[in-house]
Amino acid sequence: MRVLFVALACGVVFYHLLPLDLMPARLAGPDLLTALCFVWVLRRPDYAPAWLVALVMLMADILFQRPPGLWAALVLLATELLKSPNRGNRDRTFLMEWITVALVLAAITILYRLVLMVLIVPAGPSFLTLMRFAMTVFCYPLVVMVSQLLLGVRRTAPGDFDHAGRPM
């Protein structure tokens, strides 16, 4: 499943790098890679460990020509916060999970913009950042459905074991 996670991430990055439209985009699309990381970390943390999330997001930072490591570090911090054991992920309804992901995504998006502003790095229009955030939040249920129905990434149950045989 880790190989599938990397393959999906590479597929998303490859699609974003394709020159499908030669005009600049007026609308910002969702950040499917971040949504994918959040879904897989919340559903099955053993499928997307921290080192793999960091590696995938760092690769995306480099290929998308973002400041290397900034968004990767923020997504890594967010995923570690989301999968912390005291969060009670198994007992949470999907609506609460969606709201939690939206709040965490809003926090790291604001922090990303603040760091870019402090470092005097051009970040583009705030409207596009807000639109990307909103599109990512609205596409999150679709990413959950695809991950769960097509790829079999389900939440851990109380009797599940990880790859080493330890209870989850």
BAPAVEX-812341 format. One record per residue (C-alpha): residue number from 1; x, y, z; residue in one letter. Coordinates in steps of 0.001 Angstrom, whole numbers, plus 500000, padded with zeros to 6 digits. Layout:
N
{site NUM, {X, Y, Z}, a}
...
//
This chain:
168
{site 1, {500000, 500000, 500000}, m}
{site 2, {502953, 502326, 500519}, r}
{site 3, {503971, 501769, 496909}, v}
{site 4, {500395, 502544, 495858}, l}
{site 5, {500514, 505759, 497889}, f}
{site 6, {503723, 506843, 496153}, v}
{site 7, {502310, 505835, 492753}, a}
{site 8, {499150, 507877, 493343}, l}
{site 9, {501225, 510849, 494471}, a}
{site 10, {503419, 510578, 491374}, c}
{site 11, {500294, 510361, 489228}, g}
{site 12, {498845, 513523, 490767}, v}
{site 13, {502150, 515376, 490331}, v}
{site 14, {502481, 514135, 486739}, f}
{site 15, {498956, 515312, 485909}, y}
{site 16, {499660, 518773, 487349}, h}
{site 17, {502858, 519059, 485333}, l}
{site 18, {501199, 518204, 482003}, l}
{site 19, {500755, 521246, 479741}, p}
{site 20, {497033, 520698, 479167}, l}
{site 21, {496130, 524386, 479026}, d}
{site 22, {498524, 526986, 477694}, l}
{site 23, {496701, 529937, 479243}, m}
{site 24, {497212, 530845, 482901}, p}
{site 25, {494508, 529420, 485129}, a}
{site 26, {491938, 531871, 486421}, r}
{site 27, {490633, 529345, 488898}, l}
{site 28, {492712, 527365, 491345}, a}
{site 29, {492066, 523651, 491572}, g}
{site 30, {492209, 521520, 494693}, p}
{site 31, {495435, 520343, 496246}, d}
{site 32, {494734, 516659, 495701}, l}
{site 33, {498128, 515587, 497008}, l}
{site 34, {497543, 517172, 500411}, t}
{site 35, {494011, 515768, 500552}, a}
{site 36, {495361, 512331, 499650}, l}
{site 37, {497941, 512555, 502440}, c}
{site 38, {495280, 513564, 504960}, f}
{site 39, {492900, 510780, 503931}, v}
{site 40, {495505, 508034, 504030}, w}
{site 41, {496974, 509234, 507332}, v}
{site 42, {493573, 509438, 508979}, l}
{site 43, {492327, 506127, 507603}, r}
{site 44, {495463, 503979, 507803}, r}
{site 45, {498506, 505701, 509333}, p}
{site 46, {500686, 502660, 508643}, d}
{site 47, {500138, 503073, 504880}, y}
{site 48, {501590, 506604, 504881}, a}
{site 49, {504307, 506952, 507531}, p}
{site 50, {505844, 510317, 508294}, a}
{site 51, {509007, 509749, 506265}, w}
{site 52, {506958, 508823, 503193}, l}
{site 53, {504686, 511853, 503501}, v}
{site 54, {507741, 514098, 503878}, a}
{site 55, {509437, 512534, 500867}, l}
{site 56, {506366, 512798, 498630}, v}
{site 57, {505617, 516379, 499627}, m}
{site 58, {509264, 517432, 499241}, l}
{site 59, {509258, 515928, 495749}, m}
{site 60, {506104, 517934, 494997}, a}
{site 61, {507674, 521129, 496366}, d}
{site 62, {510665, 520726, 494093}, i}
{site 63, {508666, 519797, 490998}, l}
{site 64, {506038, 522526, 491518}, f}
{site 65, {508806, 525091, 492151}, q}
{site 66, {507532, 526040, 495581}, r}
{site 67, {509960, 526952, 498371}, p}
{site 68, {511559, 523558, 499000}, p}
{site 69, {510457, 521976, 502234}, g}
{site 70, {508072, 524640, 503511}, l}
{site 71, {504774, 523098, 502401}, w}
{site 72, {506237, 519629, 502990}, a}
{site 73, {507069, 520499, 506597}, a}
{site 74, {503640, 522023, 507198}, l}
{site 75, {501826, 519007, 505728}, v}
{site 76, {504039, 516680, 507769}, l}
{site 77, {503204, 518584, 510969}, l}
{site 78, {499516, 518521, 510050}, a}
{site 79, {499489, 514791, 509358}, t}
{site 80, {501274, 514052, 512613}, e}
{site 81, {498736, 516211, 514451}, l}
{site 82, {495854, 514448, 512729}, l}
{site 83, {497085, 510963, 513513}, k}
{site 84, {498045, 511581, 517129}, s}
{site 85, {496655, 508767, 519299}, p}
{site 86, {494674, 511000, 521647}, n}
{site 87, {492471, 512312, 518823}, r}
{site 88, {490069, 509342, 518843}, g}
{site 89, {489993, 508903, 515064}, n}
{site 90, {487951, 505705, 515143}, r}
{site 91, {485028, 507227, 517017}, d}
{site 92, {484794, 510360, 514893}, r}
{site 93, {481993, 510802, 512366}, t}
{site 94, {482859, 511768, 508823}, f}
{site 95, {481491, 515289, 509342}, l}
{site 96, {483772, 515833, 512331}, m}
{site 97, {486720, 514433, 510367}, e}
{site 98, {485934, 516777, 507477}, w}
{site 99, {485705, 519808, 509784}, i}
{site 100, {488958, 518837, 511517}, t}
{site 101, {490743, 518471, 508181}, v}
{site 102, {489350, 521829, 507035}, a}
{site 103, {490586, 523559, 510190}, l}
{site 104, {494034, 521971, 509997}, v}
{site 105, {494281, 522817, 506297}, l}
{site 106, {493243, 526411, 507022}, a}
{site 107, {495898, 526677, 509732}, a}
{site 108, {498728, 525393, 507556}, i}
{site 109, {497583, 527516, 504600}, t}
{site 110, {497623, 530667, 506733}, i}
{site 111, {500975, 529706, 508229}, l}
{site 112, {502374, 529080, 504742}, y}
{site 113, {501250, 532524, 503561}, r}
{site 114, {502642, 534166, 506709}, l}
{site 115, {506046, 532533, 506306}, v}
{site 116, {506176, 533584, 502655}, l}
{site 117, {505204, 537122, 503645}, m}
{site 118, {507870, 537302, 506373}, v}
{site 119, {510531, 536000, 503998}, l}
{site 120, {509380, 538427, 501289}, i}
{site 121, {508716, 535659, 498780}, v}
{site 122, {506072, 536419, 496144}, p}
{site 123, {503119, 534153, 496901}, a}
{site 124, {500579, 535114, 494275}, g}
{site 125, {497093, 536470, 494842}, p}
{site 126, {495408, 535638, 498139}, s}
{site 127, {492201, 534914, 496254}, f}
{site 128, {493813, 531949, 494490}, l}
{site 129, {495099, 530602, 497805}, t}
{site 130, {491640, 530922, 499322}, l}
{site 131, {490121, 529246, 496263}, m}
{site 132, {492627, 526372, 496438}, r}
{site 133, {491796, 525899, 500123}, f}
{site 134, {488051, 525865, 499435}, a}
{site 135, {488385, 523491, 496480}, m}
{site 136, {490540, 521119, 498550}, t}
{site 137, {487981, 521099, 501366}, v}
{site 138, {485123, 520475, 498923}, f}
{site 139, {487015, 517681, 497134}, c}
{site 140, {487992, 515924, 500371}, y}
{site 141, {484864, 513689, 500421}, p}
{site 142, {485571, 512636, 496829}, l}
{site 143, {489144, 511681, 497744}, v}
{site 144, {487784, 509713, 500729}, v}
{site 145, {485287, 507868, 498507}, m}
{site 146, {487891, 506985, 495895}, v}
{site 147, {490380, 505876, 498554}, s}
{site 148, {487840, 503791, 500408}, q}
{site 149, {485774, 502291, 497600}, l}
{site 150, {488373, 501801, 494870}, l}
{site 151, {491607, 501419, 496812}, l}
{site 152, {490372, 499769, 500015}, g}
{site 153, {491835, 502305, 502444}, v}
{site 154, {489430, 501932, 505357}, r}
{site 155, {489591, 503133, 508927}, r}
{site 156, {491274, 500898, 511421}, t}
{site 157, {488940, 498778, 513514}, a}
{site 158, {489605, 497946, 517171}, p}
{site 159, {490851, 494424, 516327}, g}
{site 160, {493178, 495420, 513460}, d}
{site 161, {496901, 494819, 513545}, f}
{site 162, {499667, 496693, 511761}, d}
{site 163, {502261, 495072, 509483}, h}
{site 164, {504413, 494058, 512484}, a}
{site 165, {501524, 492337, 514290}, g}
{site 166, {500985, 495041, 516910}, r}
{site 167, {497378, 496070, 517729}, p}
{site 168, {496415, 499442, 516275}, m}
//
